């Protein structure tokens, strides 16, 4: 299995574990009376599952994005040149501009 796939699976598992901790803390501290709402309705278990699932998707994506951004840069990359993306050889081109009729102005040159 490629290393990138292994890293993706590992970071996704970490994201869903963080989601489980987050949802547990939400229920434990009874944020916005969530514990009462979940325990006193017949679809409370489904609500907790969906809260964990959707937060897990978000946390997994953020976890994977952070791990990709923290990867080291490979200095031996040979697909770019020494210009580093800067344009080379730009020359100015003179373009004549015409004012609409009746609005001729004198422009002073310094």
ABEGO torsion letter per residue (X at the ends): XBAAAAAAAAAAAAAAAAAAAAAAAAAAAGBGGAAAAAAABAAAAAAAAAAAAAAAAAAAAAAAAAAAAABBBBAABAABBAAGGBBBGBBBBBBBBBBBBGABBBBBBX
